[in-house]
Each structure stands twice: as structure tokens, then as C-alpha cells.
Amino acid sequence: MSLGDLPRIRLGTLPTPLRPAPRLSAELGVEVWLKRDDLTGLGLGGNKVRGLEFLLADAVRRGCDTLVTGGGPGSNWAMLAALAARTRGLDTVLVCYGDPVPPVGNMALAAVAGAEIRFTADPDRASVDRGVAAVADELRAAGRVPYPMGRGGATAVGALGYLTAARELAVQLADAGCVPAGTWLATGSCGTHAGLAAGVHWQRLGPVTGVTVSRPVAECVERVDRLSREVAALAGTPAPDGPPVVVGGHVGPGYGRRSAEGEAAAALVARTEGVFLDPVFAAKAMAGLVAAARAGAVAGPVVFLVTGGAPTLFTTV
Ligand SMILES: Cc1ncc(COP(=O)(O)O)c(C=O)c1O
């Protein structure tokens, strides 16, 4: 099956803009371009919309009636999955780690979309994976047809979203006459990084640098490497070579919590370019890019992927 034959349901408003960031570039001494995937259009936008186009299509093709997934109570992914499901009349059950919390931000939006939200009563994030499997079993026993998806939608099918985004980016860069030295982004569950790594290899763009916001660097390298090979095989594109590049040291006080350097980086981008970066992902990735630029360790032009997460601007502490 070729890439064009893979089932896809259009959810996003694509292509998203690619814009030069001249005032940020002047501050950093490195030419930076912003790829505005905060503007993908479903709900309040964000990177997860791209992967959901392929995951939802796979669910529909398999005759599934319920998406089952989860994450933290503030998960952008979980909310967007619930919203995407509704565009094809599917239900959603979301499993959150920890104890029940009042629905604010993404959980409140998921509830508006009609998602059923459950909590694992276990603070371990991996408890979501066990919970998703248990809910899927429960639904099957009740005669339903669930489509279980791991945290972040980090599978080969989900990574197709960013493999195809690389093609979109390549066209935009060519039109702008820009030959990038590399692309930077936040790395969480690793599906976005993996898809983009496979895609830029296919499109012969510069390498991808991910700044981890949660997992240890070695775990990200292993996951991105595996997923990028899997998605390239699925799409029939060349297998990426070389180990993925993942930068650590920018998680701050913890996943899902604001960091001082992330806040400073987000303020810099808002004040120079009029663009908000979310505190959980893009702010910390930008902190990594700022640190590398100030250390003279990065050459431009650099594309920075603005990945969305608008609801967490108001709820993250
Ligand atoms: C706003 C935002 N940026 C970046 C990411 C990281 O993407 P991934 O989990 O595919 O590594 C996420 C993941 O949920 C996200 O919500």
C-alpha cells in the first residue's frame, strides 16, 4: 500500500503557516522560522490533529465505535481524540492517571465533547495503559467495538501525521527559498518526533532535534528510532538512518509543570513574534533552542514546530 492509499480523514485546516521569525532570530543570532501547528484547526488546534487524521480513519475502517485512550487530566491529546471521534459519530472513553480532579481545561473540553472520563486512582502515568486495555476489554464484553490507543497516539499509524507534515513543510520551504539546517520540537510520547524524523529523511530536509519534556533521553531515542522506522515502513518511504537527536535538561520541576526557563523562552517568543507557546511542551522546547543558540551550538535556519496546547496556557501551574 502506498502513502496515498492509507486511510485518512481530514480534520485539520492544512497546510498550517510557515513564517519567518525575524525579531526572535535577531535575539538569538540564529535564523528561526515558526511552523504554526497550533493552527491545525480542530478544537483549539495542535500537533495531535495530524496523527488523529490517520488513527480515526483506521478506527472507522475497522468498524470501531469507541475510541479508548488517555493521559494526564490536562492531556491535549485526549481532548482532541474525543473531539475527533465526534466528527464521525464515535464515542470516547478517556482514562486519566491519578484521582479524580475537577474538570478544567482539556478535561472540561473533553466532557463538553461527551467523552466518558475515568481515573485510575494511581499516580503512575503507565497506569493509563493498563486502564485503556481494561476499558477496551469491558467494551468488547458489552458487544462494543473499541479502538484502543496508547498515550499520545504514539504508534506508526499516528506518526503518519508528521511524516506527511514533512512533505507539506518541504513544499513551503522550497517556496520560501529556505534550506533549513534542522527542525526543533518538543518530544513527549515521541510520535510527532518519529513521524517528522522519517518525513524529513524522505524529503531530504535537515535533521530533527527533539527536546524531551518528560521521558529520559535514552528512552526517547529508543522510541523515536523504533517508531520512525515503523512509520517509514508503513508509508513505503526510506528508513531513517542514524540515531535520533534528543536534548535533555529542560524538563524543569517535572512533566506538566511550568519551568522558569520555559516561561522566559515563551515570553521571548510572545514579545518578539506575537505567538504563544504552551508551558508543558513548546515553551520547554524553545528553552532548549534558546540555550543552544546562546551557547553558539546551533546553526540556522532552524524551523521550530509550534505544537499548540492552548488550553494548558490557562491551567498549568
Ligand atoms: C502541545 C503539544 N506539543 C507537543 C507534544 C509532544 O508530542 P508527542 O507526544 O508526539 O511527542 C504534545 C503531546 O501531547 C502536545 O500536546
The ligand as a Gaussian input file, in Angstrom:
#p B3LYP/6-31G(d) Opt

LIG

0 1
 C        1.050000      20.763000      22.621000
 C        1.887000      19.542000      22.468000
 N        3.142000      19.680000      21.991000
 C        3.965000      18.618000      21.851000
 C        3.545000      17.351000      22.204000
 C        4.518000      16.213000      22.060000
 O        4.113000      15.318000      21.060000
 P        4.437000      13.777000      21.209000
 O        3.641000      13.258000      22.372000
 O        4.001000      13.188000      19.926000
 O        5.894000      13.629000      21.447000
 C        2.251000      17.162000      22.715000
 C        1.786000      15.850000      23.144000
 O        0.711000      15.688000      23.666000
 C        1.401000      18.281000      22.840000
 O        0.144000      18.168000      23.317000

